[in-house]
Amino acid sequence: MVFDENEVVTYKWVSRRWSLHANTAKVLLRDFYLQQKALGRPLFCWYAITCKQAVRLVPETKLEEWTNDATGAHIYAVLRSHVEDSSVVYMGDMPSARKSGSDARFSAIRGPTGS
């Protein structure tokens, strides 16, 4: 998808596409990114940076600016072009999210169980 169709690929898309837990999808996306960069392929990524009370989408070029305040980080999306507009990344996930009414099945976040 990234190279063939020049699409934004998020860990959420990977999770829904192959029915994987969100954390497994994050690892696969990170491994894909690292392998492709090692091969010299043009690839740009966005990170989800967890801060005290928020999650921010940050392009790889600004990662160091945000890591001081971060409590966690993972690759959120990869794309072929160097885009620093977060709306492109956010909107890139919308088509697959609309098709899937069962996002929560693969989420790492669980609600309370029982009544």
C-alpha positions, 0 to 999 in steps of 0.5 A, a space after each residue: 500500500 505505501 509504495 504501490 498506492 502511495 497510501 498512508 498506512 497506520 497501525 490501526 489499518 494493519 490491525 484491522 486488515 489482518 485482525 491483529 492486536 493493536 500492539 502486534 500491528 505497532 511492532 509490525 509497522 515499526 519493523 517494516 519502517 526500519 527494514 525499508 529505511 535500511 534498504 534506502 527506500 523513501 519512507 516517512 513516519 509519524 509517531 504517536 507520543 504519549 505525554 502526561 495527559 495527551 497523545 500527539 501525532 508527531 512527524 519523525 523530523 520533530 520527534 526529538 522536540 517531544 521526547 523530553 515530555 513523553 512517557 511513551 512513543 510508537 510509530 503511528 503511520 508510515 507514508 511515502 512522501 514527506 508530509 508534516 500536516 497531521 490531518 493527512 495522516 489522520 484522514 488517511 485512516 478514515 476509509 478503513 475505520 468507516 468500513 470496520 465497526 469492530 475497532 475495539 476487538 483489537 485495541 489494547 484499551 479495555 473497558 470495564 467487564 461485567 455489569 
